[in-house]
Amino acid sequence: MAPTLTDAESVVIAGPPMSGKYELMHRIFGAAGDRAIVLSTGHDAERVREDYTDITGHDPETVGIVDCVTREEGRDVKDTDLTKYASSPKNLTELGVKFTELAEAFEASPETTVGIHSLSQLLMYWEADRIYQFVRVLLGRTRNQEWLTVAVINSTMHDERTLHTLLDPFDTVIDTRTTDEGWEMRLRDRSSSPTPWQGF
């Protein structure tokens, strides 16, 4: 199941490794709209497109991907209409340019969801304040389009100040955890207490 995010404009999924964050992001894609744009710093475009198709049931032609992995691994690839390749997650300017190219192609599609997987990968190269600024600019663009944005962060990799900085731009936080029964999640925002934990 995917959480109900009727009023949210932006969501960050925060949890430890292996707690279902990446799968939950795709489930939200499937529930929130017919198309998606994914900024992927952790998986190559082929893997993301395959997972998107398997989890959402949508056509692979409905997802655009900014791939920050393939060129960094030294593979020679060229951009296509639905896949843009950045040289590395450390090049935020290029990442923004490639996202803009895809966003312009998707502008006529109101049911688009944007994903960032993951903020933790970007934090390997940049200070939290720089990633914060990048996220704010990106969210400004997606809010103008009325596109829901979903980011993922590993909550155990960063100190409290870093987490606070990176969670701040988002309307809603989804915490994830692993229990003996499997993955669980809860929602929280600035105006209400967290929801009870529930399986997903």
C-alpha positions in Angstrom: 0.0 0.0 0.0 1.0 3.6 -0.5 0.2 6.3 2.1 -2.5 8.8 1.4 -0.9 12.1 0.6 -3.8 14.2 -0.6 -2.6 17.6 0.6 1.2 17.1 0.4 3.2 18.9 -2.2 6.5 17.4 -1.1 7.4 14.3 0.9 10.7 12.9 2.3 11.0 9.2 3.2 13.5 8.8 6.1 14.6 5.5 7.5 17.5 3.2 8.1 18.9 0.9 5.4 16.7 -1.9 4.1 13.5 -0.4 5.5 11.6 -0.2 2.2 12.3 3.5 1.3 13.0 3.0 -2.3 10.1 0.6 -2.9 7.8 3.0 -1.1 8.9 5.9 -3.3 7.8 3.8 -6.4 4.5 2.9 -4.7 3.8 6.6 -4.3 4.6 7.1 -7.9 2.0 4.5 -8.8 -0.7 6.0 -6.5 -0.1 9.6 -7.3 0.0 9.9 -11.0 0.6 8.4 -14.5 4.1 9.7 -15.1 7.3 10.3 -13.1 10.7 11.9 -13.3 13.4 10.3 -11.1 16.8 11.9 -10.2 18.7 8.7 -9.5 22.1 8.9 -7.7 22.1 5.3 -6.6 20.8 3.1 -9.5 21.3 3.3 -13.2 18.4 4.2 -15.5 17.8 0.6 -16.6 17.4 -0.6 -13.0 15.1 2.4 -12.1 12.9 1.9 -15.1 12.6 -1.8 -14.5 11.6 -1.2 -10.8 9.2 1.6 -11.7 7.5 -0.7 -14.2 7.3 -3.7 -11.9 6.1 -1.8 -8.8 3.7 0.8 -10.4 2.4 -1.3 -13.3 2.9 1.7 -15.5 4.4 1.7 -19.0 8.2 2.2 -19.0 7.7 5.1 -21.5 6.0 7.1 -18.7 9.1 7.6 -16.6 12.0 10.0 -17.3 15.3 9.4 -15.5 18.3 11.6 -14.7 21.0 8.8 -14.3 24.0 9.9 -12.2 25.5 6.5 -12.1 26.3 5.2 -15.6 28.8 7.8 -16.7 30.5 7.8 -13.3 31.1 4.1 -13.9 32.9 5.0 -17.1 30.3 3.7 -19.5 29.8 5.7 -22.7 26.1 6.6 -23.1 24.1 9.2 -24.9 21.0 11.1 -23.7 17.6 10.0 -25.0 14.2 11.6 -24.8 13.5 9.8 -21.5 17.0 9.3 -20.1 19.5 12.0 -19.3 22.9 11.2 -18.0 24.8 13.3 -15.5 28.5 12.8 -15.1 28.3 12.3 -11.3 26.1 13.0 -8.3 28.7 15.6 -7.3 27.8 17.9 -10.3 24.6 19.6 -9.0 24.6 22.1 -11.8 24.5 19.4 -14.4 21.9 17.5 -12.4 19.7 20.6 -12.4 20.1 21.1 -16.1 19.3 17.5 -17.0 16.2 17.7 -14.7 15.0 20.8 -16.4 15.3 19.1 -19.8 13.0 16.3 -18.7 10.7 18.7 -16.8 10.2 20.7 -20.0 9.2 17.5 -21.9 6.7 16.6 -19.1 5.2 20.0 -18.7 2.0 19.0 -20.4 1.5 16.1 -18.0 -0.2 17.3 -14.7 -0.1 13.8 -13.2 3.7 13.8 -12.8 5.5 12.8 -9.6 9.2 13.7 -9.1 11.5 11.4 -7.1 15.0 12.0 -5.7 16.9 8.8 -4.8 18.7 9.8 -2.7 19.7 12.8 -0.7 22.2 10.7 1.3 24.2 10.1 -1.9 24.4 13.8 -2.6 25.5 14.4 1.0 28.6 12.3 0.3 29.8 15.2 -1.9 28.3 18.3 -0.5 27.5 20.1 2.8 23.9 19.9 4.0 23.3 23.6 3.4 24.3 23.3 -0.3 21.9 20.3 -0.8 19.2 22.3 1.0 19.5 25.1 -1.5 19.4 22.6 -4.4 16.2 21.0 -3.0 14.6 24.4 -2.4 15.1 25.4 -6.1 13.9 22.0 -7.3 10.8 22.2 -5.1 10.0 25.7 -6.3 10.0 24.3 -9.9 7.8 21.3 -9.1 5.3 23.3 -7.0 4.9 25.6 -9.9 3.9 22.6 -12.0 1.8 21.2 -9.1 3.9 18.1 -9.2 4.3 16.0 -6.0 8.0 15.5 -5.1 9.2 12.5 -3.1 12.8 12.3 -1.8 14.6 9.6 0.1 17.2 9.9 2.9 19.0 7.4 5.1 18.2 8.6 8.6 21.1 6.7 10.2 23.9 8.1 8.0 23.6 11.7 9.2 23.7 13.7 12.4 20.6 15.5 13.8 21.5 18.9 12.4 22.0 17.5 8.9 18.7 15.6 9.1 16.8 18.6 10.4 18.2 20.8 7.5 17.3 18.3 4.8 13.8 17.4 6.2 12.9 21.1 6.6 11.9 22.0 3.0 9.3 19.1 2.8 5.7 19.3 3.9 5.5 15.7 5.0 7.9 13.2 6.5 7.4 9.4 6.1 9.4 7.5 8.6 10.2 3.8 7.8 11.5 1.0 10.0 11.9 -2.7 9.9 10.2 -5.0 12.4 9.9 -8.8 12.8 6.7 -8.5 10.8 8.3 -6.5 7.9 8.4 -2.9 6.9 6.4 -0.2 8.7 5.8 3.5 8.1 4.2 6.5 9.8 3.5 10.0 8.5 4.2 13.3 10.3 4.1 17.0 9.4 4.6 20.3 11.2 1.0 20.6 12.4 0.1 17.2 13.7 1.4 14.3 15.8 2.8 11.3 13.9 0.3 8.7 12.7 0.5 5.2 14.2 3.0 2.8 12.7 1.5 0.6 10.0 2.8 -2.1 7.7 3.3 -1.5 4.0 
